Amino acid sequence: MPAPRTTLRRSVAAVAPLPLLAVALTACGYGSESTDDAKKVNAASGKKLSADTVRIGYFPNLTHATALVGDQEGLFQKELGGTQLKTATFNAGPSEIEALNADSIDIGFIGPSPSINGYTKSKGQNLRIIGGSASGGVKLVVNPKKIKTLDDLKGKKIATPQLGNTQDVAFLNWISKKGWKVDAQSGKGDVSVVRTDNKVTPDAYRSGSIDGAWVPEPTASKLVAEGAKELLDESTLWPDDKFVITNIIVSQKFLKDHPDVVDAVLRGSVKTNAWINANPDKAKASANTALKKLTGKELPAEVIDPAWKSIQITDDPLAATLDAQAQHAVKAGLLEKPDLKGIYDLKPLNKILKAAGKPEADDSGLGVK
């Protein structure tokens, strides 16, 4: 039995420099473990698995609703039994990847771009994607006084969260398909791409320093509440209106050493996703309660209601769309062509889905042999 794990109230160890795309995704650090409530304590009963604890990282963001709700409702802890759940919250993908590399977390909910970078930087040695969590939840919202049609974006200033992040790559790819030219690094060209942290994007919009933004929820709905207009939902650009925005990764070492714990977390994820989809209003309230605990305030109805509707909760990691997003980053000049074979290990997830009578997930040829 491994020695008991410490809590996450410590700094992430230094790691080797990340590649171009990951460097662009500047890390913002992460918070401490969440406080257990009575619901979670009551769930922490039963047989201890092969690890004393499992440490899960995620963002305090609606696109990480599986983690928010699964932790808030004690659904992960129920599956873990006597193995204790520890959680840490992050503000950016690279900091979560660094925590995984430094053995500060074992499992993480994270977007496609940092997953790709974490995998390619380590030459396929540090992580696996083991499940899906969310699709969609990304919109182009604009100042309706300045922009009335998509063609009006030419010559305007549009924000994305970070150079090379998932939304930035998507917007650059959309611009390219329009036949417009933009230098990916500087953001200068037929459209001015202004990299702006989501936390300050509403202020930038109010001040007039940007004319719109291609951003995830709830930032998009916050801008709409400020008077912006939704011009495009990114999901409409993808087959079946689905693309990965959040998936589940695990340290390869933890997967090898503690497969029973990984199975328990995946069962908790599948059951959480089923509960969210069956009880959308209760799940929305649960996610908002979790956000209030983590950030100090909940989202108002005019923000969370439209944001929640635009996010699809799914067990499927939508592997083909992750591969497409990688190719979009290569096309934009932000990433060297990656070898993603082996980035997925969906065998544990598919075993659980099959037992639950659900369709199995496909790895799009990018799974371990």
C-alpha positions in Angstrom: 0.0 0.0 0.0 1.5 3.4 -0.9 2.2 6.0 1.7 -0.7 8.4 2.4 -0.7 11.4 0.1 -0.3 14.9 1.2 -2.8 17.7 0.5 -2.3 20.1 -2.4 -1.4 23.1 -0.4 2.0 23.3 -2.0 3.7 24.8 -5.1 4.1 22.8 -8.3 7.6 21.7 -8.9 9.5 23.2 -11.8 9.3 21.4 -15.1 11.0 21.6 -18.4 9.9 24.4 -20.8 6.8 23.6 -22.8 6.6 23.8 -26.6 5.4 26.9 -28.5 1.7 26.3 -28.1 2.0 25.4 -24.4 4.2 28.4 -23.7 1.5 30.6 -25.3 -0.9 29.2 -22.8 0.6 31.0 -19.9 0.0 29.3 -16.6 -1.9 31.1 -13.9 -1.4 28.8 -10.9 -3.9 26.8 -8.9 -5.8 26.8 -5.7 -6.0 24.5 -2.7 -8.2 21.5 -2.1 -11.9 22.0 -1.6 -13.5 21.7 1.8 -15.4 18.5 2.4 -19.1 19.0 3.3 -21.3 16.5 5.1 -22.5 15.0 1.8 -18.9 14.1 0.8 -18.0 12.8 4.2 -21.0 10.5 4.3 -20.0 9.2 0.8 -16.5 8.4 2.0 -17.3 4.9 3.4 -16.6 1.4 2.3 -13.5 -0.4 1.2 -10.4 1.6 0.5 -9.0 1.0 -3.0 -5.3 0.6 -3.9 -4.5 4.3 -3.2 -5.3 6.2 0.1 -6.2 9.3 -1.9 -6.8 10.4 -5.5 -6.0 14.0 -6.5 -8.2 15.5 -9.2 -7.7 18.9 -10.9 -10.2 21.0 -12.8 -11.2 24.6 -13.6 -13.9 26.6 -11.7 -15.7 26.8 -15.1 -19.1 25.6 -16.4 -17.3 23.6 -19.1 -15.9 21.5 -16.3 -19.5 20.8 -15.0 -18.8 17.1 -14.5 -16.1 17.8 -12.0 -18.0 20.6 -10.3 -21.2 18.6 -9.9 -19.5 15.2 -9.3 -17.5 16.7 -6.4 -20.4 18.9 -5.1 -22.8 16.0 -5.0 -20.4 13.4 -3.6 -20.8 11.2 -6.7 -17.0 10.7 -7.2 -16.5 10.0 -3.5 -19.3 7.5 -3.4 -17.5 5.4 -6.1 -14.2 5.8 -4.3 -15.4 4.4 -1.0 -12.7 4.6 1.6 -10.2 6.2 -0.9 -10.3 10.0 -0.2 -10.9 12.5 -3.0 -8.7 15.6 -3.0 -9.4 18.4 -5.5 -7.4 21.4 -6.8 -8.6 24.1 -9.1 -6.6 25.7 -11.9 -6.9 28.9 -14.0 -5.1 27.6 -17.1 -4.3 24.3 -18.8 -0.5 24.5 -18.6 -0.5 24.8 -14.8 -2.6 21.7 -14.6 -0.3 19.8 -16.9 2.7 21.0 -14.8 0.9 19.7 -11.7 0.4 16.3 -13.4 4.0 16.2 -14.4 5.1 17.1 -10.9 2.9 14.4 -9.3 0.8 17.0 -7.6 -2.4 15.6 -9.2 -3.3 12.2 -10.6 -6.3 13.0 -12.8 -7.5 16.2 -14.5 -10.3 17.7 -16.4 -8.8 19.8 -19.1 -9.2 21.2 -22.7 -7.8 19.7 -25.9 -4.9 22.1 -26.6 -3.0 21.5 -23.2 -3.7 17.8 -23.5 -2.1 17.7 -26.9 0.9 19.8 -25.7 1.4 17.8 -22.6 1.4 14.6 -24.6 3.7 15.7 -27.4 6.2 17.5 -25.1 6.7 14.3 -23.1 6.9 12.2 -26.3 3.8 10.4 -25.2 5.0 9.5 -21.7 3.1 11.5 -19.2 -0.6 11.4 -19.8 -3.5 9.6 -21.4 -7.0 10.9 -22.2 -9.4 8.4 -20.6 -12.8 10.0 -21.1 -14.9 12.9 -22.2 -16.7 15.5 -20.2 -18.1 18.4 -22.3 -18.7 19.6 -25.8 -19.5 23.1 -27.1 -19.9 26.2 -24.9 -17.9 28.5 -27.1 -19.4 31.5 -28.9 -18.5 34.5 -31.0 -20.2 37.5 -29.4 -19.9 41.1 -30.8 -20.9 44.7 -30.3 -24.1 44.9 -32.4 -23.5 48.6 -33.1 -20.2 47.8 -34.9 -20.7 44.3 -36.2 -24.0 43.0 -37.8 -22.7 40.2 -40.0 -19.8 37.8 -40.0 -18.2 39.7 -42.9 -18.2 42.8 -40.7 -15.4 41.3 -38.5 -12.8 42.4 -41.0 -10.9 45.3 -39.6 -12.3 44.8 -36.1 -10.7 43.8 -32.8 -11.8 40.4 -31.5 -10.6 38.9 -28.2 -9.6 35.3 -27.6 -8.4 34.0 -24.2 -4.8 33.3 -24.9 -2.3 32.9 -27.8 -2.6 29.3 -29.0 -5.4 28.2 -26.6 -8.3 26.2 -27.9 -10.5 29.2 -28.8 -7.6 31.1 -30.3 -6.8 28.2 -32.6 -10.5 27.9 -33.6 -10.8 31.6 -34.4 -7.6 31.6 -36.4 -8.8 28.6 -38.4 -12.2 30.3 -39.0 -10.4 33.4 -40.2 -8.3 31.3 -42.6 -11.4 29.7 -44.1 -12.8 33.2 -44.8 -9.7 33.8 -46.9 -8.4 36.5 -44.5 -4.8 36.8 -43.3 -3.7 37.2 -39.7 -0.2 36.7 -38.3 -0.8 34.1 -35.6 1.9 35.3 -33.2 1.1 39.0 -33.3 -2.6 38.7 -34.0 -2.3 41.5 -36.6 -3.9 41.3 -40.0 -7.3 41.5 -41.6 -8.8 41.0 -38.2 -7.0 42.1 -35.0 -6.9 39.1 -32.7 -6.5 40.5 -29.1 -5.4 38.0 -26.6 -7.3 38.9 -23.4 -7.7 36.9 -20.2 -11.4 35.9 -19.8 -11.5 37.6 -16.4 -10.9 41.0 -17.9 -12.7 40.5 -21.3 -16.0 42.1 -20.0 -14.1 45.2 -18.9 -12.3 45.4 -22.3 -15.7 45.1 -24.0 -17.2 47.9 -21.8 -14.2 50.2 -22.5 -14.4 49.6 -26.3 -10.9 48.2 -26.6 -12.4 45.1 -28.2 -15.3 44.8 -30.6 -16.2 41.3 -29.7 -14.8 38.0 -28.5 -14.5 34.3 -29.4 -14.7 32.8 -25.9 -16.0 30.0 -23.8 -18.9 30.1 -21.3 -19.7 31.8 -19.1 -17.6 34.6 -20.5 -19.7 34.7 -23.7 -22.9 35.1 -21.7 -21.3 37.7 -19.4 -20.6 39.8 -22.6 -24.2 39.3 -23.8 -25.4 40.6 -20.4 -23.3 43.7 -21.1 -25.1 44.3 -24.4 -23.1 42.1 -26.8 -24.9 39.9 -29.4 -24.2 36.3 -30.1 -23.2 36.0 -33.8 -21.9 32.4 -34.0 -22.0 29.3 -31.9 -18.8 27.3 -32.6 -20.6 24.0 -32.4 -22.4 24.8 -35.7 -19.0 24.5 -37.4 -18.5 20.9 -36.4 -20.1 17.6 -37.5 -23.2 16.8 -35.5 -22.6 20.1 -33.7 -20.1 18.5 -31.3 -16.5 19.2 -30.5 -14.4 18.5 -27.4 -14.0 21.3 -25.0 -13.1 19.3 -21.9 -11.8 15.8 -21.5 -10.4 13.7 -18.7 -6.6 12.9 -18.5 -4.6 10.7 -16.1 -1.0 10.3 -15.2 0.2 7.2 -17.0 2.0 6.1 -13.8 -1.2 6.5 -11.8 -3.2 4.6 -14.4 -0.7 1.7 -14.3 -0.4 1.6 -10.5 -4.0 2.3 -9.5 -6.4 1.1 -12.3 -9.1 0.4 -9.7 -9.1 4.0 -8.6 -9.2 5.2 -12.2 -12.1 3.0 -12.8 -13.9 4.4 -9.8 -13.4 8.0 -11.0 -14.6 7.1 -14.4 -17.7 5.4 -12.9 -18.3 8.6 -10.9 -17.9 10.7 -14.1 -20.4 8.5 -16.1 -22.9 8.6 -13.3 -22.4 12.3 -12.8 -23.0 13.0 -16.5 -26.1 10.8 -16.5 -27.4 12.8 -13.5 -26.7 16.1 -15.1 -28.4 15.2 -18.3 -31.4 13.8 -16.4 -31.7 16.7 -14.0 -30.4 19.8 -15.8 -31.9 22.4 -13.5 -30.7 20.7 -10.3 -27.3 20.2 -11.9 -27.1 23.8 -12.9 -27.9 24.9 -9.3 -25.3 22.4 -8.0 -22.6 23.7 -10.4 -23.4 27.3 -9.3 -23.1 26.3 -5.6 -19.7 24.7 -6.4 -18.6 27.9 -8.2 -19.7 30.1 -5.3 -17.6 27.9 -2.9 -14.6 28.1 -5.2 -14.8 31.7 -6.4 -16.8 33.5 -3.7 -19.8 34.3 -5.9 -22.3 32.5 -8.0 -23.3 33.4 -11.5 -26.5 35.4 -12.0 -29.4 33.8 -13.9 -29.0 36.0 -16.9 -25.5 34.5 -17.3 -25.7 30.9 -16.2 -29.0 30.1 -17.9 -27.9 30.7 -21.5 -24.4 29.4 -20.8 -25.6 26.2 -19.3 -27.8 25.5 -22.3 -24.9 25.8 -24.8 -22.8 23.1 -23.1 -23.3 19.4 -23.9 -22.2 17.0 -21.2 -20.9 13.8 -22.7 -18.9 10.6 -21.8 -17.5 10.6 -25.4 -14.1 12.3 -25.7 -14.9 13.1 -29.4 -11.4 12.1 -30.4 -11.8 13.0 -34.1 -12.4 16.6 -33.1 -9.3 16.7 -30.9 -7.3 15.5 -33.9 -8.8 18.2 -36.1 -8.0 20.9 -33.5 -4.4 19.7 -33.5 -4.3 20.1 -37.3 -5.8 23.6 -37.0 -3.0 24.6 -34.7 -0.4 23.2 -37.1 -2.0 25.1 -40.0 -1.9 28.3 -38.0 1.8 27.8 -37.4 1.4 27.4 -33.6 2.3 23.7 -33.4 4.6 21.3 -35.1 2.8 18.3 -36.6 2.2 16.0 -33.6 2.2 12.3 -33.3 -1.0 11.7 -31.3 -1.1 7.9 -31.6 -1.5 6.5 -28.0 -2.9 9.7 -26.5 -6.2 7.8 -25.7 -6.8 4.8 -23.5 -10.5 4.3 -23.6 -10.6 0.7 -22.5 -11.5 1.5 -18.9 -14.2 3.9 -20.0 -15.7 1.5 -22.6 -15.8 -1.3 -20.0 -17.9 1.0 -17.8 -20.1 2.2 -20.6 -20.7 -1.4 -21.8 -21.7 -2.4 -18.3 -24.2 0.5 -18.2 -25.7 -0.4 -21.5 -24.3 2.7 -23.2 -22.5 2.9 -26.6 -18.8 2.7 -26.4 -16.5 5.7 -27.3 -14.2 5.7 -30.3 -10.6 6.8 -30.1 -10.4 7.7 -33.9 -7.3 5.5 -34.3 -5.4 7.4 -31.6 -5.6 4.8 -28.8 -3.0 2.7 -27.2 -2.5 -0.7 -28.8 
